[in-house]
Amino acid sequence: MTAPFFERLADRIERVDSVVSVGLDADRSRLPDHLAEKDLPQWAFNRRIIDETHEHAACYKPNAAFYEDAEGWRALRETIAYAHGKDVPVLLDAKRADIGNTTRQYAQLLDEVDAITVNPYMGRDSLQPFLDREDKGVFVLCRTSNPGGADLQDLELDSGEAVYERVAALADLWNEHGNVGLVVGATAPDELESIRAQVPDLPFLVPGIGAQGGDAEAAVEHGLAELDGAGDPGDGDSSADRTSSGVGVGLVNSSRGIIFAGEDEGEAFAKTAGNAARRLKRRLNQYRNDDA
Ligand SMILES: O=C(O)c1cc(=O)[nH]c(=O)n1[C@@H]1O[C@H](COP(=O)(O)O)[C@@H](O)[C@H]1O
């Protein structure tokens, strides 16, 4: 059986000394002109981006929204295979969930990738087919980075908790296989801090730095969890899960800030993306090292 996702991610983070998630949001309207003639321009773009960024990438995070037509899915498949060929895990940002019968179909997306983002709004049964995939990572939206993230997620329940706090508590319960993480935006640093205190052992995917202006230091300080035997099918007692290697596991994502850093540079676009990924890695590592 393949090793559990968070164990593989911990290895990857150690190997490349990076917690950078490179977001492959290959917006067709922003691809360089010289790739327009290619059979699959998004794939041609992603391949060049991967060539230049993989040494700095803890994972790649393609957002499904940019690939949802026949050509897009073909480009995405090629991209996933190529990333895997470079030994980089792929987290599909799909934000799925539905009634059981439907979500079982959605969960098949995990056949091709290493992890996925899911939406908790419909409750546990809507996520069960994802949670059952012990070797895959399941990142539950908790406190999102967008301005409207507060509309529902900050509402206070009768118990006094905010909705996002309830989501974090539920996700901790759902973590029977050690395969659950949370999505918490870097634009909400106070919530990042409080959710980390609430669920010390869940790795976070932290988007919202770069183009959205979130707090990179808070993303690193609170986004990483120290896991032991990360993903061990276990007893769900996360307090027992302390790491042997000590590597903090989590991901800080930047999409546009990396892949379109060289948008106006023609054929040099990928090199510039590589430099942007390296710079982000170094910046985040300052905070990781501060932590140590
Ligand atoms: O689930 C996500 O990754 C996500 C959650 C969230 O709260 N905010 C957020 O921006 N994202 C995704 O992270 C990426 C951010 O892209 P950039 O703003 O270009 O770095 C996009 O793919 C978003 O869909």
The ligand as a Tripos MOL2 file, in Angstrom:
@<TRIPOS>MOLECULE
LIG
   24    25     1     0     0
SMALL
NO_CHARGES

@<TRIPOS>ATOM
      1 O1         -8.9290   25.7400   -1.1270 O.co2     1 LIG1
      2 C1         -8.1250   26.5980   -1.5340 C.2       1 LIG1
      3 O2         -7.0290   26.2960   -1.9780 O.co2     1 LIG1
      4 C2         -8.4520   28.0090   -1.3270 C.ar      1 LIG1
      5 C3         -9.1580   28.3130   -0.1810 C.ar      1 LIG1
      6 C4         -9.2630   29.6470    0.2250 C.ar      1 LIG1
      7 O3         -9.7720   29.9550    1.2840 O.2       1 LIG1
      8 N1         -8.7350   30.6100   -0.5600 N.ar      1 LIG1
      9 C5         -8.0850   30.3280   -1.7410 C.ar      1 LIG1
     10 O4         -7.5910   31.2640   -2.3800 O.2       1 LIG1
     11 N2         -8.0000   29.0290   -2.1700 N.ar      1 LIG1
     12 C6         -7.4110   28.7010   -3.4800 C.3       1 LIG1
     13 O5         -6.0280   29.0030   -3.4590 O.3       1 LIG1
     14 C7         -5.6090   29.5900   -4.6960 C.3       1 LIG1
     15 C8         -5.1310   30.9930   -4.4230 C.3       1 LIG1
     16 O6         -4.6220   31.5630   -5.5960 O.3       1 LIG1
     17 P1         -3.7170   32.9090   -5.5790 P.3       1 LIG1
     18 O7         -4.5100   33.9470   -4.8890 O.co2     1 LIG1
     19 O8         -3.5180   33.1750   -7.0320 O.co2     1 LIG1
     20 O9         -2.4430   32.5620   -4.8530 O.co2     1 LIG1
     21 C9         -6.8300   29.5050   -5.6200 C.3       1 LIG1
     22 O10        -6.7770   28.2860   -6.3280 O.3       1 LIG1
     23 C10        -7.9830   29.5020   -4.6540 C.3       1 LIG1
     24 O11        -9.1170   28.8530   -5.1900 O.3       1 LIG1
@<TRIPOS>BOND
     1     1     2 2
     2     2     3 1
     3     2     4 1
     4     4     5 ar
     5     4    11 ar
     6     5     6 ar
     7     6     7 2
     8     6     8 ar
     9     8     9 ar
    10     9    10 2
    11     9    11 ar
    12    11    12 1
    13    12    13 1
    14    12    23 1
    15    13    14 1
    16    14    15 1
    17    14    21 1
    18    15    16 1
    19    16    17 1
    20    17    18 2
    21    17    19 1
    22    17    20 1
    23    21    22 1
    24    21    23 1
    25    23    24 1
@<TRIPOS>SUBSTRUCTURE
     1 LIG1         1 GROUP 0 **** ****
